[in-house]
């Protein structure tokens, strides 16, 4: 199967998940601790890029898009999102509180108190999955 990870990166990640230290892995693979650290770091970067690619692809297909602009009240953004989902018969599996908590988790730095301080987008898939994206 093709992936974003090299065989070496997969091997290092497997051994790390087994609880092995950088030193142990370096010894087993005949290299330095610094090299293993660099391989692991690059593997995690590649993994994050793969996740971001899937997120972007899913967001492109999402039928509901709400743009939150700086200065908007978070409650207004949430209300707009529910209204747009309702208009296309998509059920959001979150109540208002859960949705605000999701936004804070995903892009908390773009919200201060009850106001949007930096623009972002919320997209919702046909299945009701919420994808929060910076603009």
N, C-alpha and C positions, 0 to 999 in steps of 0.2 A: 504494500500500500504506500502511495506517495504521501509524504507529510512535509511539514515545515522544519522538521528536526532531522539532524544527521544521525547515523547509527551511533556515533560516539556520544552525542548529546543524549540519546535515548538510554544508552548504557549508564552514563553518569547519573541521570535522573532516577533510573531504576535502583541503582545502588544507594543513592541518597534516601530514597523512599524506604529502603531496607534499614535505614538508620546508620549507615556507614558515614564516617567522617571523611573530610577532604583528604586527610593524610592516608587513611586506609585505602581509599579509592586510588589515590596517586601511586601508592606502593603496588597495588594489584595491577594497575595499568602501565606501570613503568614510566611515570612522568612526575611532574612537580605538583605540589598543592596549588600553586598559583595557576597552573594550566587547567587543572580540574575546576577551580573556581571560575575561570574565564569561560570554560565550556558550559558550566551550569548556568552562569549569568546569561550567556547567549541563547541557551535553550529556553530559559524563562522568557526572554525577550521575544523569541520566535513563537512561543506558545501564546503570549499576549497578542502578538500581531495576528495570529490565526483566529483568536477569539474576536478581535476587532473586525476582521474580515467577515466573519459570520454575522456579527452584529450589524455591520454595514449592509450586507446583502439582505438580511431580514428586514432592515429598516427601509430599504428601497421598495420592497414589496408591500409595505404596510399601507393599508388604505386610509388610516387616520393620522393626520399630522397636525399638531398644535405647536405654534411658535410662541415661546414665552419671551417677552421683551423686557429689557431693563426698565424698572419703574412699575411694572404690573404687580398686582397683589397675587400671591400664590393661590389664594382661594379662587380668584378669577380664572387663573390658568386651569386649576382642577375642574371648576365648573364648565369651562369651555371644552375640556377633554371629555367629560361625561356627556355633554350635549352632542358632541361630534360622534362619539361612539354610539349613542342612542339613535342618532339619525341614520346610521348604517347597520343597525341591529347587531352591534358587537357588545358583548357583555364584558365589563371590567371586573375581574375577580378581587377587587380591592374596595374597601370603604374609603371615605375621604381621608381619614387619619392615616391609614396604611399607605395610601398613595402619596401623601405629603412626606411620610417617613421614607418611602422609596426614593423620592426626589432628593431628600436630604442626604441619603446614603450615596446616591449616584453622583450628584452634582451640588453637594451642600455648599461649596464655596461660591456658587452662583446665586445663592439665596441668603439673605440676611434678615433675620426676624421673620416678617411675613411678606417681604418684598423680593422680587427678582432683581438682582444687581448686575447680572451678566446674562445675555441672551442664551437660550438653549431651545432644543426641540424635543417634543415628546411624540413618539410614533407608537401606534398600536396595531398589532397584526390581527388578521381575521380571527385568530384563536384567543385574542384578548391579552396577548403578551405585551407588556409595556417596555419600550426601548427608549432610553433617554440619551440624547446625543447633543454634544456641543455644536453650535452652528459654525 
